[in-house]
């Protein structure tokens, strides 16, 4: 004698078919309250997973993308940040309520460069200088610069000039540069770092 499947089994099978066929929530709800609740739970899990959460079906963790290697400071920073000449890492950030204004940062930066140069452009960022980060368990004092909020002001020189390439002491390695970059503390305007780029 042929057995009739329990009602719960019929509802689960119907829900699976409806979801596989791309049937809308309204259509799936026609199978009853249990089917509607199941569909809602699956949608919630999918949404959490897409947002990187830990639902029933957790998404794969996002890999940390390294900063993009560049030879000069771009006009806009990508989300992953940039690594200027493998020495200065800049990542995008938003100025807080106590940060200096863009205009004030540009004005202050020009006190560190030739006053005849035209006004520069400024962007807000976090600055990390890997060469200032001490090795693990180091007891030596380091002037560490890591994820520091700064205004980056880029000034274009009137003519190209020779700049140190940042090689070892006494190497006398020079490259032709065109831009002077001044990093200022986002709140106080204090000088943090200066470097040149092509």
mmCIF file of the C-alpha atoms, coordinates in Angstrom:
data_MODEL
# 
_entry.id   MODEL 
# 
loop_
_atom_site.group_PDB 
_atom_site.id 
_atom_site.type_symbol 
_atom_site.label_atom_id 
_atom_site.label_alt_id 
_atom_site.label_comp_id 
_atom_site.label_asym_id 
_atom_site.label_entity_id 
_atom_site.label_seq_id 
_atom_site.pdbx_PDB_ins_code 
_atom_site.Cartn_x 
_atom_site.Cartn_y 
_atom_site.Cartn_z 
_atom_site.occupancy 
_atom_site.B_iso_or_equiv 
_atom_site.pdbx_formal_charge 
_atom_site.auth_seq_id 
_atom_site.auth_comp_id 
_atom_site.auth_asym_id 
_atom_site.auth_atom_id 
_atom_site.pdbx_PDB_model_num 
ATOM 1   C CA . UNK A 1 1   ? 0.000  0.000  0.000   1.00 0.00 ? 1   UNK A CA 1 
ATOM 2   C CA . UNK A 1 2   ? 1.363  3.418  -1.011  1.00 0.00 ? 2   UNK A CA 1 
ATOM 3   C CA . UNK A 1 3   ? 1.988  5.859  1.869   1.00 0.00 ? 3   UNK A CA 1 
ATOM 4   C CA . UNK A 1 4   ? 1.105  9.521  1.687   1.00 0.00 ? 4   UNK A CA 1 
ATOM 5   C CA . UNK A 1 5   ? 4.057  11.737 2.769   1.00 0.00 ? 5   UNK A CA 1 
ATOM 6   C CA . UNK A 1 6   ? 3.503  13.837 5.893   1.00 0.00 ? 6   UNK A CA 1 
ATOM 7   C CA . UNK A 1 7   ? 2.326  17.421 5.301   1.00 0.00 ? 7   UNK A CA 1 
ATOM 8   C CA . UNK A 1 8   ? 5.628  18.843 6.659   1.00 0.00 ? 8   UNK A CA 1 
ATOM 9   C CA . UNK A 1 9   ? 7.608  16.887 4.063   1.00 0.00 ? 9   UNK A CA 1 
ATOM 10  C CA . UNK A 1 10  ? 5.356  18.137 1.263   1.00 0.00 ? 10  UNK A CA 1 
ATOM 11  C CA . UNK A 1 11  ? 5.835  21.745 2.407   1.00 0.00 ? 11  UNK A CA 1 
ATOM 12  C CA . UNK A 1 12  ? 9.662  21.386 2.516   1.00 0.00 ? 12  UNK A CA 1 
ATOM 13  C CA . UNK A 1 13  ? 9.791  19.868 -0.947  1.00 0.00 ? 13  UNK A CA 1 
ATOM 14  C CA . UNK A 1 14  ? 7.476  22.526 -2.324  1.00 0.00 ? 14  UNK A CA 1 
ATOM 15  C CA . UNK A 1 15  ? 9.587  25.289 -0.782  1.00 0.00 ? 15  UNK A CA 1 
ATOM 16  C CA . UNK A 1 16  ? 12.787 23.853 -2.277  1.00 0.00 ? 16  UNK A CA 1 
ATOM 17  C CA . UNK A 1 17  ? 11.209 23.669 -5.730  1.00 0.00 ? 17  UNK A CA 1 
ATOM 18  C CA . UNK A 1 18  ? 9.887  27.190 -5.446  1.00 0.00 ? 18  UNK A CA 1 
ATOM 19  C CA . UNK A 1 19  ? 13.271 28.605 -4.458  1.00 0.00 ? 19  UNK A CA 1 
ATOM 20  C CA . UNK A 1 20  ? 15.117 26.697 -7.175  1.00 0.00 ? 20  UNK A CA 1 
ATOM 21  C CA . UNK A 1 21  ? 12.668 27.924 -9.773  1.00 0.00 ? 21  UNK A CA 1 
ATOM 22  C CA . UNK A 1 22  ? 13.120 31.519 -8.651  1.00 0.00 ? 22  UNK A CA 1 
ATOM 23  C CA . UNK A 1 23  ? 9.541  31.891 -7.434  1.00 0.00 ? 23  UNK A CA 1 
ATOM 24  C CA . UNK A 1 24  ? 8.824  35.126 -5.548  1.00 0.00 ? 24  UNK A CA 1 
ATOM 25  C CA . UNK A 1 25  ? 8.257  35.306 -1.807  1.00 0.00 ? 25  UNK A CA 1 
ATOM 26  C CA . UNK A 1 26  ? 4.554  35.863 -2.347  1.00 0.00 ? 26  UNK A CA 1 
ATOM 27  C CA . UNK A 1 27  ? 4.299  32.659 -4.359  1.00 0.00 ? 27  UNK A CA 1 
ATOM 28  C CA . UNK A 1 28  ? 6.353  30.694 -1.845  1.00 0.00 ? 28  UNK A CA 1 
ATOM 29  C CA . UNK A 1 29  ? 4.134  31.970 0.956   1.00 0.00 ? 29  UNK A CA 1 
ATOM 30  C CA . UNK A 1 30  ? 1.195  30.199 -0.659  1.00 0.00 ? 30  UNK A CA 1 
ATOM 31  C CA . UNK A 1 31  ? 2.581  26.946 0.697   1.00 0.00 ? 31  UNK A CA 1 
ATOM 32  C CA . UNK A 1 32  ? 1.766  28.000 4.245   1.00 0.00 ? 32  UNK A CA 1 
ATOM 33  C CA . UNK A 1 33  ? 3.293  29.723 7.313   1.00 0.00 ? 33  UNK A CA 1 
ATOM 34  C CA . UNK A 1 34  ? 6.137  27.207 7.629   1.00 0.00 ? 34  UNK A CA 1 
ATOM 35  C CA . UNK A 1 35  ? 7.223  27.813 4.047   1.00 0.00 ? 35  UNK A CA 1 
ATOM 36  C CA . UNK A 1 36  ? 7.055  31.578 4.511   1.00 0.00 ? 36  UNK A CA 1 
ATOM 37  C CA . UNK A 1 37  ? 9.194  31.428 7.654   1.00 0.00 ? 37  UNK A CA 1 
ATOM 38  C CA . UNK A 1 38  ? 11.734 29.166 5.956   1.00 0.00 ? 38  UNK A CA 1 
ATOM 39  C CA . UNK A 1 39  ? 12.045 31.484 2.956   1.00 0.00 ? 39  UNK A CA 1 
ATOM 40  C CA . UNK A 1 40  ? 12.507 34.511 5.213   1.00 0.00 ? 40  UNK A CA 1 
ATOM 41  C CA . UNK A 1 41  ? 15.212 32.737 7.204   1.00 0.00 ? 41  UNK A CA 1 
ATOM 42  C CA . UNK A 1 42  ? 17.089 31.780 4.057   1.00 0.00 ? 42  UNK A CA 1 
ATOM 43  C CA . UNK A 1 43  ? 16.875 35.350 2.729   1.00 0.00 ? 43  UNK A CA 1 
ATOM 44  C CA . UNK A 1 44  ? 18.151 36.716 6.052   1.00 0.00 ? 44  UNK A CA 1 
ATOM 45  C CA . UNK A 1 45  ? 21.061 34.279 6.052   1.00 0.00 ? 45  UNK A CA 1 
ATOM 46  C CA . UNK A 1 46  ? 21.952 35.247 2.503   1.00 0.00 ? 46  UNK A CA 1 
ATOM 47  C CA . UNK A 1 47  ? 21.874 38.942 3.395   1.00 0.00 ? 47  UNK A CA 1 
ATOM 48  C CA . UNK A 1 48  ? 24.068 38.438 6.442   1.00 0.00 ? 48  UNK A CA 1 
ATOM 49  C CA . UNK A 1 49  ? 26.491 36.356 4.412   1.00 0.00 ? 49  UNK A CA 1 
ATOM 50  C CA . UNK A 1 50  ? 26.738 39.029 1.692   1.00 0.00 ? 50  UNK A CA 1 
ATOM 51  C CA . UNK A 1 51  ? 27.573 41.596 4.372   1.00 0.00 ? 51  UNK A CA 1 
ATOM 52  C CA . UNK A 1 52  ? 30.349 39.423 5.725   1.00 0.00 ? 52  UNK A CA 1 
ATOM 53  C CA . UNK A 1 53  ? 28.464 38.249 8.807   1.00 0.00 ? 53  UNK A CA 1 
ATOM 54  C CA . UNK A 1 54  ? 28.045 34.787 10.279  1.00 0.00 ? 54  UNK A CA 1 
ATOM 55  C CA . UNK A 1 55  ? 24.564 33.589 9.386   1.00 0.00 ? 55  UNK A CA 1 
ATOM 56  C CA . UNK A 1 56  ? 23.658 29.977 8.873   1.00 0.00 ? 56  UNK A CA 1 
ATOM 57  C CA . UNK A 1 57  ? 25.499 30.142 5.547   1.00 0.00 ? 57  UNK A CA 1 
ATOM 58  C CA . UNK A 1 58  ? 28.522 32.332 6.453   1.00 0.00 ? 58  UNK A CA 1 
ATOM 59  C CA . UNK A 1 59  ? 30.410 34.209 3.739   1.00 0.00 ? 59  UNK A CA 1 
ATOM 60  C CA . UNK A 1 60  ? 34.091 33.658 3.120   1.00 0.00 ? 60  UNK A CA 1 
ATOM 61  C CA . UNK A 1 61  ? 36.208 36.255 5.004   1.00 0.00 ? 61  UNK A CA 1 
ATOM 62  C CA . UNK A 1 62  ? 37.496 39.116 2.869   1.00 0.00 ? 62  UNK A CA 1 
ATOM 63  C CA . UNK A 1 63  ? 41.196 39.164 2.186   1.00 0.00 ? 63  UNK A CA 1 
ATOM 64  C CA . UNK A 1 64  ? 43.070 42.298 3.132   1.00 0.00 ? 64  UNK A CA 1 
ATOM 65  C CA . UNK A 1 65  ? 44.237 43.895 -0.099  1.00 0.00 ? 65  UNK A CA 1 
ATOM 66  C CA . UNK A 1 66  ? 47.729 45.426 0.019   1.00 0.00 ? 66  UNK A CA 1 
ATOM 67  C CA . UNK A 1 67  ? 48.142 49.085 -0.940  1.00 0.00 ? 67  UNK A CA 1 
ATOM 68  C CA . UNK A 1 68  ? 48.695 49.856 -4.603  1.00 0.00 ? 68  UNK A CA 1 
ATOM 69  C CA . UNK A 1 69  ? 52.365 50.639 -5.437  1.00 0.00 ? 69  UNK A CA 1 
ATOM 70  C CA . UNK A 1 70  ? 52.673 54.110 -7.009  1.00 0.00 ? 70  UNK A CA 1 
ATOM 71  C CA . UNK A 1 71  ? 55.451 56.558 -7.863  1.00 0.00 ? 71  UNK A CA 1 
ATOM 72  C CA . UNK A 1 72  ? 53.534 59.670 -6.794  1.00 0.00 ? 72  UNK A CA 1 
ATOM 73  C CA . UNK A 1 73  ? 50.513 60.687 -4.726  1.00 0.00 ? 73  UNK A CA 1 
ATOM 74  C CA . UNK A 1 74  ? 47.317 60.299 -6.798  1.00 0.00 ? 74  UNK A CA 1 
ATOM 75  C CA . UNK A 1 75  ? 44.559 62.892 -6.818  1.00 0.00 ? 75  UNK A CA 1 
ATOM 76  C CA . UNK A 1 76  ? 42.205 60.409 -5.171  1.00 0.00 ? 76  UNK A CA 1 
ATOM 77  C CA . UNK A 1 77  ? 43.160 57.520 -2.936  1.00 0.00 ? 77  UNK A CA 1 
ATOM 78  C CA . UNK A 1 78  ? 41.696 54.108 -3.785  1.00 0.00 ? 78  UNK A CA 1 
ATOM 79  C CA . UNK A 1 79  ? 39.968 52.183 -1.021  1.00 0.00 ? 79  UNK A CA 1 
ATOM 80  C CA . UNK A 1 80  ? 42.980 49.891 -0.667  1.00 0.00 ? 80  UNK A CA 1 
ATOM 81  C CA . UNK A 1 81  ? 45.357 52.846 -0.276  1.00 0.00 ? 81  UNK A CA 1 
ATOM 82  C CA . UNK A 1 82  ? 48.686 53.437 -2.005  1.00 0.00 ? 82  UNK A CA 1 
ATOM 83  C CA . UNK A 1 83  ? 52.330 52.728 -1.228  1.00 0.00 ? 83  UNK A CA 1 
ATOM 84  C CA . UNK A 1 84  ? 54.411 55.649 -2.492  1.00 0.00 ? 84  UNK A CA 1 
ATOM 85  C CA . UNK A 1 85  ? 57.873 54.497 -3.569  1.00 0.00 ? 85  UNK A CA 1 
ATOM 86  C CA . UNK A 1 86  ? 57.631 51.587 -1.095  1.00 0.00 ? 86  UNK A CA 1 
ATOM 87  C CA . UNK A 1 87  ? 58.212 54.060 1.747   1.00 0.00 ? 87  UNK A CA 1 
ATOM 88  C CA . UNK A 1 88  ? 54.954 55.844 2.581   1.00 0.00 ? 88  UNK A CA 1 
ATOM 89  C CA . UNK A 1 89  ? 51.569 54.130 2.863   1.00 0.00 ? 89  UNK A CA 1 
ATOM 90  C CA . UNK A 1 90  ? 48.517 56.369 2.460   1.00 0.00 ? 90  UNK A CA 1 
ATOM 91  C CA . UNK A 1 91  ? 44.957 55.182 3.062   1.00 0.00 ? 91  UNK A CA 1 
ATOM 92  C CA . UNK A 1 92  ? 41.760 57.208 2.577   1.00 0.00 ? 92  UNK A CA 1 
ATOM 93  C CA . UNK A 1 93  ? 40.135 58.741 5.652   1.00 0.00 ? 93  UNK A CA 1 
ATOM 94  C CA . UNK A 1 94  ? 37.609 61.407 6.572   1.00 0.00 ? 94  UNK A CA 1 
ATOM 95  C CA . UNK A 1 95  ? 38.541 64.495 8.617   1.00 0.00 ? 95  UNK A CA 1 
ATOM 96  C CA . UNK A 1 96  ? 37.003 64.655 12.071  1.00 0.00 ? 96  UNK A CA 1 
ATOM 97  C CA . UNK A 1 97  ? 35.291 67.684 13.605  1.00 0.00 ? 97  UNK A CA 1 
ATOM 98  C CA . UNK A 1 98  ? 38.562 68.967 15.104  1.00 0.00 ? 98  UNK A CA 1 
ATOM 99  C CA . UNK A 1 99  ? 40.682 68.574 11.986  1.00 0.00 ? 99  UNK A CA 1 
ATOM 100 C CA . UNK A 1 100 ? 42.255 71.537 10.241  1.00 0.00 ? 100 UNK A CA 1 
ATOM 101 C CA . UNK A 1 101 ? 40.502 72.817 7.150   1.00 0.00 ? 101 UNK A CA 1 
ATOM 102 C CA . UNK A 1 102 ? 41.904 71.973 3.745   1.00 0.00 ? 102 UNK A CA 1 
ATOM 103 C CA . UNK A 1 103 ? 42.754 75.629 3.090   1.00 0.00 ? 103 UNK A CA 1 
ATOM 104 C CA . UNK A 1 104 ? 44.589 75.973 6.413   1.00 0.00 ? 104 UNK A CA 1 
ATOM 105 C CA . UNK A 1 105 ? 46.591 72.802 5.709   1.00 0.00 ? 105 UNK A CA 1 
ATOM 106 C CA . UNK A 1 106 ? 47.681 74.109 2.302   1.00 0.00 ? 106 UNK A CA 1 
ATOM 107 C CA . UNK A 1 107 ? 48.699 77.435 3.814   1.00 0.00 ? 107 UNK A CA 1 
ATOM 108 C CA . UNK A 1 108 ? 50.762 75.748 6.539   1.00 0.00 ? 108 UNK A CA 1 
ATOM 109 C CA . UNK A 1 109 ? 52.412 73.368 4.087   1.00 0.00 ? 109 UNK A CA 1 
ATOM 110 C CA . UNK A 1 110 ? 53.705 76.288 2.039   1.00 0.00 ? 110 UNK A CA 1 
ATOM 111 C CA . UNK A 1 111 ? 55.780 77.436 4.995   1.00 0.00 ? 111 UNK A CA 1 
ATOM 112 C CA . UNK A 1 112 ? 57.945 74.346 4.407   1.00 0.00 ? 112 UNK A CA 1 
ATOM 113 C CA . UNK A 1 113 ? 58.459 74.752 0.646   1.00 0.00 ? 113 UNK A CA 1 
ATOM 114 C CA . UNK A 1 114 ? 59.586 77.494 -1.721  1.00 0.00 ? 114 UNK A CA 1 
ATOM 115 C CA . UNK A 1 115 ? 57.085 80.336 -1.314  1.00 0.00 ? 115 UNK A CA 1 
ATOM 116 C CA . UNK A 1 116 ? 57.161 81.047 -5.055  1.00 0.00 ? 116 UNK A CA 1 
ATOM 117 C CA . UNK A 1 117 ? 55.560 77.684 -5.866  1.00 0.00 ? 117 UNK A CA 1 
ATOM 118 C CA . UNK A 1 118 ? 51.850 77.705 -6.753  1.00 0.00 ? 118 UNK A CA 1 
ATOM 119 C CA . UNK A 1 119 ? 49.313 76.496 -4.128  1.00 0.00 ? 119 UNK A CA 1 
ATOM 120 C CA . UNK A 1 120 ? 49.234 72.759 -3.740  1.00 0.00 ? 120 UNK A CA 1 
ATOM 121 C CA . UNK A 1 121 ? 46.412 70.260 -3.471  1.00 0.00 ? 121 UNK A CA 1 
ATOM 122 C CA . UNK A 1 122 ? 45.517 68.492 -0.247  1.00 0.00 ? 122 UNK A CA 1 
ATOM 123 C CA . UNK A 1 123 ? 43.884 65.216 0.654   1.00 0.00 ? 123 UNK A CA 1 
ATOM 124 C CA . UNK A 1 124 ? 43.062 63.702 4.016   1.00 0.00 ? 124 UNK A CA 1 
ATOM 125 C CA . UNK A 1 125 ? 44.576 60.306 4.774   1.00 0.00 ? 125 UNK A CA 1 
ATOM 126 C CA . UNK A 1 126 ? 46.214 58.039 7.296   1.00 0.00 ? 126 UNK A CA 1 
ATOM 127 C CA . UNK A 1 127 ? 49.977 57.822 6.958   1.00 0.00 ? 127 UNK A CA 1 
ATOM 128 C CA . UNK A 1 128 ? 52.125 54.825 7.804   1.00 0.00 ? 128 UNK A CA 1 
ATOM 129 C CA . UNK A 1 129 ? 55.902 54.866 7.387   1.00 0.00 ? 129 UNK A CA 1 
ATOM 130 C CA . UNK A 1 130 ? 57.043 51.220 7.634   1.00 0.00 ? 130 UNK A CA 1 
ATOM 131 C CA . UNK A 1 131 ? 60.640 52.308 8.288   1.00 0.00 ? 131 UNK A CA 1 
ATOM 132 C CA . UNK A 1 132 ? 59.575 53.898 11.590  1.00 0.00 ? 132 UNK A CA 1 
ATOM 133 C CA . UNK A 1 133 ? 57.816 50.830 12.996  1.00 0.00 ? 133 UNK A CA 1 
ATOM 134 C CA . UNK A 1 134 ? 60.058 48.984 15.473  1.00 0.00 ? 134 UNK A CA 1 
ATOM 135 C CA . UNK A 1 135 ? 60.627 45.237 15.210  1.00 0.00 ? 135 UNK A CA 1 
ATOM 136 C CA . UNK A 1 136 ? 58.901 43.017 17.777  1.00 0.00 ? 136 UNK A CA 1 
ATOM 137 C CA . UNK A 1 137 ? 60.301 43.217 21.324  1.00 0.00 ? 137 UNK A CA 1 
ATOM 138 C CA . UNK A 1 138 ? 62.581 46.130 20.426  1.00 0.00 ? 138 UNK A CA 1 
ATOM 139 C CA . UNK A 1 139 ? 63.698 48.239 23.399  1.00 0.00 ? 139 UNK A CA 1 
ATOM 140 C CA . UNK A 1 140 ? 65.134 51.040 21.296  1.00 0.00 ? 140 UNK A CA 1 
ATOM 141 C CA . UNK A 1 141 ? 63.158 54.295 21.024  1.00 0.00 ? 141 UNK A CA 1 
ATOM 142 C CA . UNK A 1 142 ? 61.337 54.731 17.715  1.00 0.00 ? 142 UNK A CA 1 
ATOM 143 C CA . UNK A 1 143 ? 59.482 57.756 16.353  1.00 0.00 ? 143 UNK A CA 1 
ATOM 144 C CA . UNK A 1 144 ? 56.728 55.522 15.040  1.00 0.00 ? 144 UNK A CA 1 
ATOM 145 C CA . UNK A 1 145 ? 54.327 56.754 12.366  1.00 0.00 ? 145 UNK A CA 1 
ATOM 146 C CA . UNK A 1 146 ? 51.495 54.251 11.938  1.00 0.00 ? 146 UNK A CA 1 
ATOM 147 C CA . UNK A 1 147 ? 47.946 55.024 10.731  1.00 0.00 ? 147 UNK A CA 1 
ATOM 148 C CA . UNK A 1 148 ? 48.411 58.671 11.699  1.00 0.00 ? 148 UNK A CA 1 
ATOM 149 C CA . UNK A 1 149 ? 45.697 61.058 10.495  1.00 0.00 ? 149 UNK A CA 1 
ATOM 150 C CA . UNK A 1 150 ? 47.306 63.718 8.345   1.00 0.00 ? 150 UNK A CA 1 
ATOM 151 C CA . UNK A 1 151 ? 46.723 66.235 5.629   1.00 0.00 ? 151 UNK A CA 1 
ATOM 152 C CA . UNK A 1 152 ? 48.855 65.360 2.604   1.00 0.00 ? 152 UNK A CA 1 
ATOM 153 C CA . UNK A 1 153 ? 49.689 68.493 0.646   1.00 0.00 ? 153 UNK A CA 1 
ATOM 154 C CA . UNK A 1 154 ? 51.259 68.021 -2.801  1.00 0.00 ? 154 UNK A CA 1 
ATOM 155 C CA . UNK A 1 155 ? 53.069 71.020 -4.266  1.00 0.00 ? 155 UNK A CA 1 
ATOM 156 C CA . UNK A 1 156 ? 54.286 71.027 -7.859  1.00 0.00 ? 156 UNK A CA 1 
ATOM 157 C CA . UNK A 1 157 ? 57.661 72.674 -8.373  1.00 0.00 ? 157 UNK A CA 1 
ATOM 158 C CA . UNK A 1 158 ? 58.143 75.149 -11.206 1.00 0.00 ? 158 UNK A CA 1 
ATOM 159 C CA . UNK A 1 159 ? 61.005 73.059 -12.600 1.00 0.00 ? 159 UNK A CA 1 
ATOM 160 C CA . UNK A 1 160 ? 62.195 69.446 -12.098 1.00 0.00 ? 160 UNK A CA 1 
ATOM 161 C CA . UNK A 1 161 ? 64.885 69.011 -9.444  1.00 0.00 ? 161 UNK A CA 1 
ATOM 162 C CA . UNK A 1 162 ? 67.195 66.272 -8.179  1.00 0.00 ? 162 UNK A CA 1 
ATOM 163 C CA . UNK A 1 163 ? 65.977 64.439 -5.102  1.00 0.00 ? 163 UNK A CA 1 
ATOM 164 C CA . UNK A 1 164 ? 67.452 61.681 -2.980  1.00 0.00 ? 164 UNK A CA 1 
ATOM 165 C CA . UNK A 1 165 ? 66.070 58.253 -3.811  1.00 0.00 ? 165 UNK A CA 1 
ATOM 166 C CA . UNK A 1 166 ? 66.163 57.182 -0.171  1.00 0.00 ? 166 UNK A CA 1 
ATOM 167 C CA . UNK A 1 167 ? 68.984 54.690 -0.582  1.00 0.00 ? 167 UNK A CA 1 
ATOM 168 C CA . UNK A 1 168 ? 71.548 53.813 2.102   1.00 0.00 ? 168 UNK A CA 1 
ATOM 169 C CA . UNK A 1 169 ? 73.653 56.582 3.604   1.00 0.00 ? 169 UNK A CA 1 
ATOM 170 C CA . UNK A 1 170 ? 76.410 57.695 1.288   1.00 0.00 ? 170 UNK A CA 1 
ATOM 171 C CA . UNK A 1 171 ? 74.840 56.031 -1.765  1.00 0.00 ? 171 UNK A CA 1 
ATOM 172 C CA . UNK A 1 172 ? 74.244 59.383 -3.513  1.00 0.00 ? 172 UNK A CA 1 
ATOM 173 C CA . UNK A 1 173 ? 71.277 57.944 -5.400  1.00 0.00 ? 173 UNK A CA 1 
ATOM 174 C CA . UNK A 1 174 ? 69.222 60.714 -6.994  1.00 0.00 ? 174 UNK A CA 1 
ATOM 175 C CA . UNK A 1 175 ? 66.147 60.866 -9.204  1.00 0.00 ? 175 UNK A CA 1 
ATOM 176 C CA . UNK A 1 176 ? 64.452 63.702 -11.026 1.00 0.00 ? 176 UNK A CA 1 
ATOM 177 C CA . UNK A 1 177 ? 61.469 64.882 -9.002  1.00 0.00 ? 177 UNK A CA 1 
ATOM 178 C CA . UNK A 1 178 ? 58.690 67.350 -9.660  1.00 0.00 ? 178 UNK A CA 1 
ATOM 179 C CA . UNK A 1 179 ? 56.482 67.228 -6.583  1.00 0.00 ? 179 UNK A CA 1 
ATOM 180 C CA . UNK A 1 180 ? 57.073 68.067 -2.933  1.00 0.00 ? 180 UNK A CA 1 
ATOM 181 C CA . UNK A 1 181 ? 54.811 66.290 -0.451  1.00 0.00 ? 181 UNK A CA 1 
ATOM 182 C CA . UNK A 1 182 ? 54.216 67.640 3.043   1.00 0.00 ? 182 UNK A CA 1 
ATOM 183 C CA . UNK A 1 183 ? 52.381 65.599 5.679   1.00 0.00 ? 183 UNK A CA 1 
ATOM 184 C CA . UNK A 1 184 ? 50.860 67.648 8.505   1.00 0.00 ? 184 UNK A CA 1 
ATOM 185 C CA . UNK A 1 185 ? 49.201 66.494 11.707  1.00 0.00 ? 185 UNK A CA 1 
ATOM 186 C CA . UNK A 1 186 ? 45.464 66.618 11.019  1.00 0.00 ? 186 UNK A CA 1 
ATOM 187 C CA . UNK A 1 187 ? 44.628 68.487 14.223  1.00 0.00 ? 187 UNK A CA 1 
ATOM 188 C CA . UNK A 1 188 ? 47.657 70.590 15.145  1.00 0.00 ? 188 UNK A CA 1 
ATOM 189 C CA . UNK A 1 189 ? 49.168 71.228 11.734  1.00 0.00 ? 189 UNK A CA 1 
ATOM 190 C CA . UNK A 1 190 ? 52.584 70.120 13.018  1.00 0.00 ? 190 UNK A CA 1 
ATOM 191 C CA . UNK A 1 191 ? 55.064 68.871 10.431  1.00 0.00 ? 191 UNK A CA 1 
ATOM 192 C CA . UNK A 1 192 ? 55.091 65.067 10.302  1.00 0.00 ? 192 UNK A CA 1 
ATOM 193 C CA . UNK A 1 193 ? 56.999 64.153 7.167   1.00 0.00 ? 193 UNK A CA 1 
ATOM 194 C CA . UNK A 1 194 ? 58.198 65.536 3.875   1.00 0.00 ? 194 UNK A CA 1 
ATOM 195 C CA . UNK A 1 195 ? 59.286 63.754 0.731   1.00 0.00 ? 195 UNK A CA 1 
ATOM 196 C CA . UNK A 1 196 ? 59.619 64.231 -3.040  1.00 0.00 ? 196 UNK A CA 1 
ATOM 197 C CA . UNK A 1 197 ? 58.059 62.296 -5.914  1.00 0.00 ? 197 UNK A CA 1 
ATOM 198 C CA . UNK A 1 198 ? 58.280 62.251 -9.686  1.00 0.00 ? 198 UNK A CA 1 
# 
